[in-house]
């Protein structure tokens, strides 16, 4: 019997999903990133059905990346409400084997799982259009990964609207030091202005543009 591991932070969603997977052996469940990674690697299911946003915004991608690194033979299928391009790109970059939205009728889930096991890459039509420019999005995410932890902190402040002086003060560094970081960031990311940097941070999901300046009280 095909074995399945469920990862979702909502008990009701996992229960509902189980009801459509009676033909499979549900070998484990988890509602957070660390338990999901540990559980999947311990039970070694044929397929792990993984939500994108669990205990942390990109927890699903973290789970997929860890599983694929340790046990690449395990199929990982995203099962989520998210249809954002950045989420699709992030999960594909992590090694996901398919991306299905929760608007998919429950009675279609068994077929989707068999498609993954047969080597297919099922993608819901709600996100299929993202595949046209997914290479560009994945490349942008790869660029962000080149930044050091300190450079990421600088980007978070600058993209959220802080001036160089404000950012330097909050990060406990001199303005000249921050300017040096910015020079390195511009070079690594291939951008030339703060506006281009902010746009890239928004596009990759590194910063939520709707949040404004949420670090004011940090």
Protein Blocks (a to p, Z undefined) as FASTA:
>chain_A
ZZdddddfbfklmmmmmmmmmmpccfbdcfbfklmmmmmmmnopabdcddfblmbmklmm
mmmmmmmmmmmmbccddddfbfcfklmmmmmmnopabdcdfkbcfklmmmmmmmmmnopa
cddfklmmmmmmmmmmmmmmmmmmmpcfklmmmmmmmmnopafklmmmmnopafklmmmm
mmmmmmmnopabfklmmmmmmmnomacfklopaklmZZ
